[in-house]
Amino acid sequence: MQYSGKENEKLEETVDRNIQALVDLIRRKYLSTDKENKPLDFGRKAQYFTLDVISDVAYREPFGFMETDSDLYDYTKIVESVFVAAAMVTIFPWINWLLNLSIMKAILPSDEDTLGIGRIQGYAIFLPGKLALLTDSQHHKKSRGSAIRSQQES
């Protein structure tokens, strides 16, 4: 999938704002001194940054991973725990067919979940409705539409 961001006039501004949030987080919590060493797991912060940028570009509101410096809703913990299973779906495509059976829906993530992937899916339903109240929401609807079209063309 390719997303060029051409339809999002505030893309650079949004990314810049999130870069500044990352820098602020590092300055606020992880600057070491001569007396105190404060280790930084940059891999985890990079995940938080990525998730906040994606949500901020799509919905004009970051999820808040960097603001809280935490794994909100245990999202990354759950994604990491199901990674092997997700890889199996790519190796054995018939597993995807099995997961799409209606009987399996009860065990799969739902937008009504309070943790993990389902919680993030809930944002995809809640935030667009919230954005419809904003004056420049047409611009962001175009951005989401562009991302969806790019995915469909792939």
OpenMM code with the backbone's topology and positions (N, CA, C; nanometers):
from openmm import Vec3, app, unit

residues = "MET GLN TYR SER GLY LYS GLU ASN GLU LYS LEU GLU GLU THR VAL ASP ARG ASN ILE GLN ALA LEU VAL ASP LEU ILE ARG ARG LYS TYR LEU SER THR ASP LYS GLU ASN LYS PRO LEU ASP PHE GLY ARG LYS ALA GLN TYR PHE THR LEU ASP VAL ILE SER ASP VAL ALA TYR ARG GLU PRO PHE GLY PHE MET GLU THR ASP SER ASP LEU TYR ASP TYR THR LYS ILE VAL GLU SER VAL PHE VAL ALA ALA ALA MET VAL THR ILE PHE PRO TRP ILE ASN TRP LEU LEU ASN LEU SER ILE MET LYS ALA ILE LEU PRO SER ASP GLU ASP THR LEU GLY ILE GLY ARG ILE GLN GLY TYR ALA ILE PHE LEU PRO GLY LYS LEU ALA LEU LEU THR ASP SER GLN HIS HIS LYS LYS SER ARG GLY SER ALA ILE ARG SER GLN GLN GLU SER".split()
positions = [
    Vec3(0.0842, -0.1170, 0.0000),
    Vec3(0.0000, 0.0000, 0.0000),
    Vec3(0.0889, 0.1237, 0.0000),
    Vec3(0.0540, 0.2197, -0.0808),
    Vec3(0.1268, 0.3451, -0.0853),
    Vec3(0.0313, 0.4582, -0.0537),
    Vec3(0.0765, 0.5486, 0.0303),
    Vec3(-0.0009, 0.6673, 0.0613),
    Vec3(0.0912, 0.7860, 0.0460),
    Vec3(0.0651, 0.8696, -0.0508),
    Vec3(0.1543, 0.9816, -0.0793),
    Vec3(0.1250, 1.1024, 0.0076),
    Vec3(0.0049, 1.1133, 0.0591),
    Vec3(-0.0303, 1.2268, 0.1422),
    Vec3(-0.0624, 1.3529, 0.0642),
    Vec3(-0.0730, 1.3431, -0.0688),
    Vec3(-0.0969, 1.4616, -0.1513),
    Vec3(-0.2266, 1.5326, -0.1140),
    Vec3(-0.3256, 1.4573, -0.0692),
    Vec3(-0.4548, 1.5177, -0.0372),
    Vec3(-0.4582, 1.5760, 0.1040),
    Vec3(-0.3539, 1.5579, 0.1812),
    Vec3(-0.3475, 1.6085, 0.3177),
    Vec3(-0.2492, 1.7252, 0.3224),
    Vec3(-0.3033, 1.8449, 0.3164),
    Vec3(-0.2190, 1.9636, 0.3121),
    Vec3(-0.1412, 1.9855, 0.4414),
    Vec3(-0.1822, 1.9254, 0.5503),
    Vec3(-0.1168, 1.9449, 0.6798),
    Vec3(-0.0317, 1.8244, 0.7195),
    Vec3(0.0042, 1.7413, 0.6234),
    Vec3(0.0806, 1.6206, 0.6544),
    Vec3(0.2139, 1.6544, 0.7204),
    Vec3(0.2912, 1.7426, 0.6596),
    Vec3(0.4226, 1.7764, 0.7153),
    Vec3(0.4081, 1.8385, 0.8538),
    Vec3(0.3114, 1.9258, 0.8697),
    Vec3(0.2867, 1.9900, 0.9989),
    Vec3(0.2519, 1.8850, 1.1057),
    Vec3(0.1707, 1.7881, 1.0677),
    Vec3(0.1309, 1.6824, 1.1610),
    Vec3(0.2504, 1.5972, 1.2016),
    Vec3(0.3313, 1.5573, 1.1044),
    Vec3(0.4494, 1.4779, 1.1341),
    Vec3(0.5468, 1.5594, 1.2193),
    Vec3(0.5676, 1.6858, 1.1844),
    Vec3(0.6567, 1.7719, 1.2626),
    Vec3(0.6101, 1.7837, 1.4075),
    Vec3(0.4804, 1.7998, 1.4280),
    Vec3(0.4253, 1.8114, 1.5631),
    Vec3(0.4528, 1.6838, 1.6437),
    Vec3(0.4410, 1.5694, 1.5785),
    Vec3(0.4662, 1.4435, 1.6479),
    Vec3(0.6152, 1.4204, 1.6724),
    Vec3(0.6993, 1.4666, 1.5821),
    Vec3(0.8443, 1.4597, 1.6062),
    Vec3(0.8780, 1.5444, 1.7283),
    Vec3(0.8174, 1.6617, 1.7366),
    Vec3(0.8420, 1.7479, 1.8532),
    Vec3(0.7929, 1.6811, 1.9812),
    Vec3(0.6798, 1.6118, 1.9751),
    Vec3(0.6291, 1.5399, 2.0926),
    Vec3(0.7275, 1.4306, 2.1355),
    Vec3(0.7882, 1.3626, 2.0382),
    Vec3(0.8882, 1.2603, 2.0698),
    Vec3(1.0111, 1.3229, 2.1346),
    Vec3(1.0590, 1.4318, 2.0777),
    Vec3(1.1745, 1.5020, 2.1349),
    Vec3(1.1417, 1.5500, 2.2763),
    Vec3(1.0226, 1.6055, 2.2953),
    Vec3(0.9818, 1.6522, 2.4282),
    Vec3(0.9776, 1.5374, 2.5284),
    Vec3(0.9257, 1.4224, 2.4857),
    Vec3(0.9220, 1.3049, 2.5733),
    Vec3(1.0629, 1.2648, 2.6164),
    Vec3(1.1532, 1.2588, 2.5209),
    Vec3(1.2915, 1.2207, 2.5520),
    Vec3(1.3537, 1.3217, 2.6482),
    Vec3(1.3333, 1.4490, 2.6220),
    Vec3(1.3890, 1.5528, 2.7100),
    Vec3(1.3273, 1.5465, 2.8497),
    Vec3(1.1986, 1.5215, 2.8554),
    Vec3(1.1263, 1.5211, 2.9825),
    Vec3(1.1629, 1.4016, 3.0705),
    Vec3(1.1805, 1.2844, 3.0093),
    Vec3(1.1945, 1.1628, 3.0906),
    Vec3(1.3252, 1.0864, 3.0757),
    Vec3(1.4012, 1.1125, 2.9701),
    Vec3(1.5132, 1.0223, 2.9416),
    Vec3(1.6492, 1.0885, 2.9271),
    Vec3(1.6629, 1.2139, 2.9647),
    Vec3(1.7949, 1.2763, 2.9585),
    Vec3(1.8756, 1.2328, 3.0802),
    Vec3(1.9863, 1.1676, 3.0550),
    Vec3(2.0735, 1.1234, 3.1627),
    Vec3(2.1617, 1.2388, 3.2088),
    Vec3(2.2064, 1.2290, 3.3313),
    Vec3(2.2989, 1.3274, 3.3871),
    Vec3(2.4225, 1.2526, 3.4370),
    Vec3(2.5185, 1.3277, 3.4912),
    Vec3(2.6377, 1.2650, 3.5480),
    Vec3(2.6016, 1.1751, 3.6659),
    Vec3(2.4931, 1.2084, 3.7339),
    Vec3(2.4544, 1.1346, 3.8543),
    Vec3(2.3484, 1.0273, 3.8296),
    Vec3(2.2777, 1.0395, 3.7221),
    Vec3(2.1668, 0.9467, 3.6987),
    Vec3(2.1623, 0.9035, 3.5520),
    Vec3(2.1581, 0.7714, 3.5309),
    Vec3(2.1465, 0.7144, 3.3976),
    Vec3(1.9999, 0.6788, 3.3736),
    Vec3(1.9431, 0.7298, 3.2658),
    Vec3(1.8031, 0.7023, 3.2326),
    Vec3(1.7979, 0.6308, 3.0978),
    Vec3(1.7928, 0.4985, 3.0995),
    Vec3(1.7910, 0.4240, 2.9731),
    Vec3(1.6632, 0.4511, 2.8925),
    Vec3(1.6773, 0.4454, 2.7624),
    Vec3(1.5673, 0.4709, 2.6705),
    Vec3(1.5554, 0.3532, 2.5749),
    Vec3(1.4383, 0.2909, 2.5726),
    Vec3(1.4097, 0.1852, 2.4751),
    Vec3(1.3535, 0.2549, 2.3513),
    Vec3(1.4440, 0.2929, 2.2598),
    Vec3(1.3996, 0.3704, 2.1439),
    Vec3(1.3079, 0.2897, 2.0523),
    Vec3(1.3252, 0.1586, 2.0488),
    Vec3(1.2364, 0.0760, 1.9670),
    Vec3(1.0911, 0.0933, 2.0088),
    Vec3(1.0676, 0.0937, 2.1400),
    Vec3(0.9312, 0.1116, 2.1911),
    Vec3(0.8820, 0.2536, 2.1621),
    Vec3(0.9680, 0.3530, 2.1807),
    Vec3(0.9274, 0.4917, 2.1540),
    Vec3(0.8979, 0.5101, 2.0054),
    Vec3(0.9715, 0.4415, 1.9198),
    Vec3(0.9456, 0.4483, 1.7755),
    Vec3(0.8077, 0.3903, 1.7432),
    Vec3(0.7693, 0.2828, 1.8129),
    Vec3(0.6344, 0.2283, 1.7943),
    Vec3(0.5294, 0.3297, 1.8364),
    Vec3(0.5494, 0.3907, 1.9524),
    Vec3(0.4540, 0.4904, 2.0012),
    Vec3(0.4436, 0.6065, 1.9028),
    Vec3(0.5587, 0.6516, 1.8542),
    Vec3(0.5620, 0.7617, 1.7578),
    Vec3(0.4821, 0.7250, 1.6325),
    Vec3(0.5081, 0.6068, 1.5795),
    Vec3(0.4404, 0.5627, 1.4571),
    Vec3(0.2891, 0.5564, 1.4757),
    Vec3(0.2451, 0.4981, 1.5848),
    Vec3(0.1012, 0.4867, 1.6098),
    Vec3(0.0366, 0.6239, 1.6270),
    Vec3(0.1050, 0.7150, 1.6950),
    Vec3(0.0505, 0.8497, 1.7116),
    Vec3(0.0474, 0.9266, 1.5800),
    Vec3(0.1504, 0.9114, 1.4964),
    Vec3(0.1503, 0.9806, 1.3664),
    Vec3(0.0374, 0.9275, 1.2786),
    Vec3(0.0230, 0.7969, 1.2724),
    Vec3(-0.0824, 0.7378, 1.1883),
    Vec3(-0.2197, 0.7891, 1.2301),
    Vec3(-0.2465, 0.7885, 1.3605),
    Vec3(-0.3787, 0.8336, 1.4055),
    Vec3(-0.3955, 0.9841, 1.3858),
    Vec3(-0.2897, 1.0606, 1.4066),
    Vec3(-0.2977, 1.2052, 1.3904),
    Vec3(-0.3193, 1.2436, 1.2438),
    Vec3(-0.2549, 1.1741, 1.1522),
    Vec3(-0.2750, 1.2004, 1.0093),
    Vec3(-0.4172, 1.1626, 0.9679),
    Vec3(-0.4634, 1.0486, 1.0140),
    Vec3(-0.5952, 1.0002, 0.9714),
    Vec3(-0.7107, 1.0703, 1.0421),
    Vec3(-0.6933, 1.0999, 1.1713),
    Vec3(-0.8070, 1.1477, 1.2512),
    Vec3(-0.7849, 1.2814, 1.3213),
    Vec3(-0.6695, 1.3471, 1.2944),
    Vec3(-0.6354, 1.4751, 1.3570),
    Vec3(-0.6230, 1.4652, 1.5080),
    Vec3(-0.5961, 1.3471, 1.5570),
    Vec3(-0.5814, 1.3281, 1.7008),
    Vec3(-0.4919, 1.2074, 1.7248),
    Vec3(-0.3764, 1.2296, 1.7873),
    Vec3(-0.2909, 1.1140, 1.8169),
    Vec3(-0.3566, 1.0250, 1.9215),
    Vec3(-0.3265, 0.8956, 1.9167),
    Vec3(-0.3806, 0.8045, 2.0167),
    Vec3(-0.3365, 0.8449, 2.1570),
    Vec3(-0.2140, 0.8955, 2.1707),
    Vec3(-0.1652, 0.9392, 2.3010),
    Vec3(-0.0569, 0.8512, 2.3607),
    Vec3(0.0018, 0.7631, 2.2794),
    Vec3(0.1084, 0.6758, 2.3288),
    Vec3(0.2267, 0.7578, 2.3805),
    Vec3(0.2680, 0.8599, 2.3049),
    Vec3(0.3842, 0.9395, 2.3472),
    Vec3(0.3493, 1.0302, 2.4647),
    Vec3(0.2302, 1.0838, 2.4649),
    Vec3(0.1904, 1.1718, 2.5749),
    Vec3(0.1947, 1.0984, 2.7085),
    Vec3(0.1490, 0.9743, 2.7087),
    Vec3(0.1473, 0.8971, 2.8328),
    Vec3(0.2736, 0.8135, 2.8503),
    Vec3(0.3532, 0.8013, 2.7430),
    Vec3(0.4713, 0.7153, 2.7435),
    Vec3(0.4364, 0.5774, 2.7966),
    Vec3(0.3276, 0.5246, 2.7427),
    Vec3(0.2821, 0.3927, 2.7880),
    Vec3(0.2152, 0.3176, 2.6735),
    Vec3(0.2038, 0.1896, 2.6926),
    Vec3(0.1385, 0.1019, 2.5964),
    Vec3(-0.0118, 0.1077, 2.6210),
    Vec3(-0.0743, 0.2104, 2.5648),
    Vec3(-0.2179, 0.2278, 2.5855),
    Vec3(-0.2943, 0.1038, 2.5403),
    Vec3(-0.3881, 0.0644, 2.6216),
    Vec3(-0.4776, -0.0476, 2.5911),
    Vec3(-0.4013, -0.1783, 2.5684),
    Vec3(-0.2771, -0.1849, 2.6137),
    Vec3(-0.1913, -0.3033, 2.5924),
    Vec3(-0.1794, -0.3384, 2.4443),
    Vec3(-0.1908, -0.2375, 2.3587),
    Vec3(-0.1903, -0.2607, 2.2142),
    Vec3(-0.0637, -0.3320, 2.1676),
    Vec3(0.0533, -0.2751, 2.1966),
    Vec3(0.1772, -0.3367, 2.1458),
    Vec3(0.2009, -0.4726, 2.2107),
    Vec3(0.1657, -0.4868, 2.3362),
    Vec3(0.1805, -0.6159, 2.4042),
    Vec3(0.0974, -0.7238, 2.3334),
    Vec3(-0.0249, -0.6896, 2.3005),
    Vec3(-0.1140, -0.7865, 2.2351),
    Vec3(-0.0694, -0.8131, 2.0920),
    Vec3(-0.0310, -0.7072, 2.0192),
    Vec3(0.0163, -0.7262, 1.8818),
    Vec3(0.1391, -0.8179, 1.8806),
    Vec3(0.2317, -0.7956, 1.9727),
    Vec3(0.3509, -0.8805, 1.9791),
    Vec3(0.3150, -1.0246, 2.0153),
    Vec3(0.2137, -1.0430, 2.0985),
    Vec3(0.1767, -1.1794, 2.1384),
    Vec3(0.1070, -1.2566, 2.0267),
    Vec3(0.0413, -1.1854, 1.9353),
    Vec3(-0.0283, -1.2545, 1.8261),
    Vec3(0.0508, -1.2522, 1.6958),
    Vec3(0.1711, -1.1970, 1.6997),
    Vec3(0.2498, -1.1830, 1.5775),
    Vec3(0.2749, -1.3180, 1.5098),
    Vec3(0.3100, -1.4190, 1.5860),
    Vec3(0.3370, -1.5512, 1.5283),
    Vec3(0.2103, -1.6056, 1.4622),
    Vec3(0.0975, -1.5893, 1.5293),
    Vec3(-0.0295, -1.6361, 1.4715),
    Vec3(-0.0615, -1.5605, 1.3430),
    Vec3(-0.0362, -1.4303, 1.3420),
    Vec3(-0.0612, -1.3504, 1.2216),
    Vec3(0.0291, -1.3957, 1.1075),
    Vec3(0.1522, -1.4292, 1.1392),
    Vec3(0.2443, -1.4790, 1.0362),
    Vec3(0.1937, -1.6112, 0.9793),
    Vec3(0.1336, -1.6926, 1.0627),
    Vec3(0.0803, -1.8214, 1.0162),
    Vec3(-0.0291, -1.8011, 0.9109),
    Vec3(-0.1080, -1.6949, 0.9258),
    Vec3(-0.2141, -1.6667, 0.8291),
    Vec3(-0.1541, -1.6371, 0.6924),
    Vec3(-0.0390, -1.5711, 0.6892),
    Vec3(0.0239, -1.5432, 0.5598),
    Vec3(0.0855, -1.6681, 0.4989),
    Vec3(0.1304, -1.7597, 0.5840),
    Vec3(0.1904, -1.8844, 0.5344),
    Vec3(0.0831, -1.9831, 0.4898),
    Vec3(-0.0259, -1.9907, 0.5680),
    Vec3(-0.1358, -2.0825, 0.5388),
    Vec3(-0.2638, -2.0021, 0.5176),
    Vec3(-0.2904, -1.9566, 0.3950),
    Vec3(-0.4054, -1.8695, 0.3677),
    Vec3(-0.5404, -1.9294, 0.4086),
    Vec3(-0.5527, -2.0602, 0.4154),
    Vec3(-0.6800, -2.1199, 0.4531),
    Vec3(-0.7179, -2.0855, 0.5973),
    Vec3(-0.6191, -2.0474, 0.6799),
    Vec3(-0.6490, -2.0058, 0.8173),
    Vec3(-0.7313, -1.8776, 0.8154),
    Vec3(-0.7028, -1.7882, 0.7217),
    Vec3(-0.7802, -1.6644, 0.7092),
    Vec3(-0.9255, -1.6962, 0.6772),
    Vec3(-0.9478, -1.7919, 0.5901),
    Vec3(-1.0846, -1.8335, 0.5576),
    Vec3(-1.1538, -1.8822, 0.6840),
    Vec3(-1.0838, -1.9628, 0.7621),
    Vec3(-1.1390, -2.0165, 0.8861),
    Vec3(-1.1745, -1.9041, 0.9838),
    Vec3(-1.0865, -1.8043, 0.9944),
    Vec3(-1.1111, -1.6932, 1.0869),
    Vec3(-1.2285, -1.6062, 1.0453),
    Vec3(-1.2645, -1.6106, 0.9176),
    Vec3(-1.3769, -1.5312, 0.8694),
    Vec3(-1.5122, -1.5985, 0.8884),
    Vec3(-1.5131, -1.7208, 0.9391),
    Vec3(-1.6400, -1.7877, 0.9687),
    Vec3(-1.7112, -1.7130, 1.0804),
    Vec3(-1.8423, -1.7033, 1.0720),
    Vec3(-1.9179, -1.6256, 1.1707),
    Vec3(-1.8984, -1.6786, 1.3132),
    Vec3(-1.8783, -1.8058, 1.3290),
    Vec3(-1.8583, -1.8633, 1.4618),
    Vec3(-1.7289, -1.8134, 1.5269),
    Vec3(-1.6319, -1.7700, 1.4463),
    Vec3(-1.5031, -1.7239, 1.4981),
    Vec3(-1.5070, -1.5777, 1.5434),
    Vec3(-1.6066, -1.5028, 1.5006),
    Vec3(-1.6115, -1.3596, 1.5317),
    Vec3(-1.6104, -1.3320, 1.6822),
    Vec3(-1.6627, -1.4218, 1.7614),
    Vec3(-1.6688, -1.4023, 1.9065),
    Vec3(-1.5297, -1.3998, 1.9704),
    Vec3(-1.4316, -1.4645, 1.9070),
    Vec3(-1.2983, -1.4680, 1.9678),
    Vec3(-1.2013, -1.3688, 1.9043),
    Vec3(-1.2436, -1.3020, 1.7983),
    Vec3(-1.1576, -1.2048, 1.7304),
    Vec3(-1.1765, -1.0657, 1.7899),
    Vec3(-1.0804, -0.9759, 1.7689),
    Vec3(-1.0947, -0.8402, 1.8218),
    Vec3(-1.2208, -0.7715, 1.7706),
    Vec3(-1.2787, -0.6895, 1.8572),
    Vec3(-1.4005, -0.6163, 1.8247),
    Vec3(-1.3812, -0.4694, 1.8596),
    Vec3(-1.4506, -0.3814, 1.7896),
    Vec3(-1.4391, -0.2387, 1.8188),
    Vec3(-1.4971, -0.2033, 1.9565),
    Vec3(-1.5572, -0.2979, 2.0226),
    Vec3(-1.6107, -0.2750, 2.1571),
    Vec3(-1.5138, -0.3208, 2.2661),
    Vec3(-1.3987, -0.3760, 2.2279),
    Vec3(-1.2984, -0.4184, 2.3261),
    Vec3(-1.2411, -0.2971, 2.3981),
    Vec3(-1.1957, -0.3183, 2.5207),
    Vec3(-1.1343, -0.2092, 2.5963),
    Vec3(-0.9827, -0.2130, 2.5877),
    Vec3(-0.9267, -0.3194, 2.5326),
    Vec3(-0.7822, -0.3339, 2.5208),
    Vec3(-0.7444, -0.3806, 2.3805),
    Vec3(-0.6183, -0.3597, 2.3466),
    Vec3(-0.5585, -0.4194, 2.2276),
    Vec3(-0.6088, -0.3680, 2.0943),
    Vec3(-0.6034, -0.4570, 1.9973),
    Vec3(-0.6368, -0.4234, 1.8597),
    Vec3(-0.7814, -0.3759, 1.8473),
    Vec3(-0.8722, -0.4403, 1.9178),
    Vec3(-1.0125, -0.4004, 1.9132),
    Vec3(-1.0336, -0.2577, 1.9590),
    Vec3(-0.9620, -0.2165, 2.0623),
    Vec3(-0.9731, -0.0792, 2.1122),
    Vec3(-0.9314, 0.0208, 2.0045),
    Vec3(-0.8225, -0.0094, 1.9338),
    Vec3(-0.7769, 0.0780, 1.8259),
    Vec3(-0.8786, 0.0768, 1.7114),
    Vec3(-0.9397, -0.0393, 1.6833),
    Vec3(-1.0448, -0.0452, 1.5812),
    Vec3(-1.1610, 0.0459, 1.6192),
    Vec3(-1.1901, 0.0539, 1.7481),
    Vec3(-1.2975, 0.1405, 1.7957),
    Vec3(-1.2723, 0.2864, 1.7604),
    Vec3(-1.1448, 0.3278, 1.7642),
    Vec3(-1.1115, 0.4642, 1.7236),
    Vec3(-1.1492, 0.4876, 1.5789),
    Vec3(-1.1290, 0.3878, 1.4955),
    Vec3(-1.1587, 0.4031, 1.3532),
    Vec3(-1.3077, 0.4254, 1.3296),
    Vec3(-1.3895, 0.3853, 1.4256),
    Vec3(-1.5341, 0.4077, 1.4144),
    Vec3(-1.5738, 0.5367, 1.4843),
    Vec3(-1.5192, 0.5607, 1.6037),
    Vec3(-1.5567, 0.6763, 1.6847),
    Vec3(-1.5046, 0.8088, 1.6290),
    Vec3(-1.3762, 0.8155, 1.5955),
    Vec3(-1.3158, 0.9432, 1.5575),
    Vec3(-1.3695, 1.0034, 1.4286),
    Vec3(-1.3980, 0.9259, 1.3239),
    Vec3(-1.4534, 0.9906, 1.2038),
    Vec3(-1.5853, 1.0625, 1.2322),
    Vec3(-1.6690, 1.0062, 1.3174),
    Vec3(-1.7934, 1.0734, 1.3542),
    Vec3(-1.7669, 1.2022, 1.4288),
    Vec3(-1.6688, 1.1986, 1.5170),
    Vec3(-1.6295, 1.3176, 1.5916),
    Vec3(-1.5739, 1.4240, 1.4969),
    Vec3(-1.4959, 1.3807, 1.3991),
    Vec3(-1.4353, 1.4754, 1.3055),
    Vec3(-1.5372, 1.5410, 1.2141),
    Vec3(-1.6510, 1.4762, 1.1938),
    Vec3(-1.7533, 1.5344, 1.1074),
    Vec3(-1.8018, 1.6680, 1.1624),
    Vec3(-1.7820, 1.6910, 1.2921),
    Vec3(-1.8235, 1.8161, 1.3541),
    Vec3(-1.7227, 1.9286, 1.3317),
    Vec3(-1.6025, 1.8946, 1.2867),
    Vec3(-1.4982, 1.9943, 1.2678),
    Vec3(-1.5159, 2.0661, 1.1339),
    Vec3(-1.4741, 2.1911, 1.1280),
    Vec3(-1.4962, 2.2702, 1.0068),
    Vec3(-1.4170, 2.2209, 0.8873),
    Vec3(-1.2957, 2.1706, 0.9074),
    Vec3(-1.2157, 2.1268, 0.7927),
    Vec3(-1.2120, 1.9752, 0.7799),
    Vec3(-1.3182, 1.9087, 0.8230),
    Vec3(-1.3184, 1.7622, 0.8180),
    Vec3(-1.3218, 1.7088, 0.6753),
    Vec3(-1.3741, 1.7859, 0.5806),
    Vec3(-1.3744, 1.7402, 0.4417),
    Vec3(-1.2340, 1.7060, 0.3960),
    Vec3(-1.1380, 1.7883, 0.4361),
    Vec3(-0.9982, 1.7655, 0.3992),
    Vec3(-0.9513, 1.6292, 0.4492),
    Vec3(-0.9857, 1.5946, 0.5708),
    Vec3(-0.9387, 1.4692, 0.6276),
    Vec3(-1.0155, 1.3490, 0.5740),
    Vec3(-1.1430, 1.3700, 0.5371),
    Vec3(-1.2166, 1.2612, 0.4723),
    Vec3(-1.1482, 1.2251, 0.3415),
    Vec3(-1.0990, 1.3278, 0.2704),
    Vec3(-1.0272, 1.3030, 0.1460),
    Vec3(-0.8999, 1.2235, 0.1729),
    Vec3(-0.8298, 1.2549, 0.2815),
    Vec3(-0.7066, 1.1840, 0.3156),
    Vec3(-0.7347, 1.0378, 0.3435),
    Vec3(-0.8391, 1.0111, 0.4229),
    Vec3(-0.8740, 0.8716, 0.4525),
    Vec3(-0.9164, 0.8014, 0.3239),
    Vec3(-0.9932, 0.8722, 0.2406),
    Vec3(-1.0365, 0.8136, 0.1141),
    Vec3(-0.9186, 0.7815, 0.0249),
    Vec3(-0.8194, 0.8690, 0.0225),
    Vec3(-0.6991, 0.8461, -0.0574),
    Vec3(-0.6248, 0.7226, -0.0085),
    Vec3(-0.6120, 0.7092, 0.1227),
    Vec3(-0.5419, 0.5932, 0.1785),
    Vec3(-0.6168, 0.4644, 0.1439),
    Vec3(-0.7501, 0.4683, 0.1514),
    Vec3(-0.8300, 0.3495, 0.1190),
    Vec3(-0.8171, 0.3157, -0.0285),
    Vec3(-0.8245, 0.4195, -0.1159),
    Vec3(-0.8105, 0.3945, -0.2597),
    Vec3(-0.6729, 0.3349, -0.2912),
    Vec3(-0.5688, 0.3873, -0.2271),
    Vec3(-0.4334, 0.3346, -0.2504),
    Vec3(-0.4255, 0.1879, -0.2134),
    Vec3(-0.4914, 0.1518, -0.1030),
    Vec3(-0.4896, 0.0131, -0.0580),
    Vec3(-0.5650, -0.0762, -0.1561),
    Vec3(-0.6769, -0.0264, -0.2067),
    Vec3(-0.7558, -0.1052, -0.3012),
    Vec3(-0.6836, -0.1246, -0.4333),
    Vec3(-0.6020, -0.0260, -0.4731),
    Vec3(-0.5299, -0.0345, -0.5991),
    Vec3(-0.4124, -0.1308, -0.5918),
    Vec3(-0.3637, -0.1580, -0.4699),
    Vec3(-0.2474, -0.2476, -0.4522),
    Vec3(-0.2843, -0.3915, -0.4781),
] * unit.nanometer
topology = app.Topology()
chain = topology.addChain("A")
for resn in residues:
    res = topology.addResidue(resn, chain)
    for name in ("N", "CA", "C"):
        topology.addAtom(name, app.Element.getBySymbol(name[0]), res)
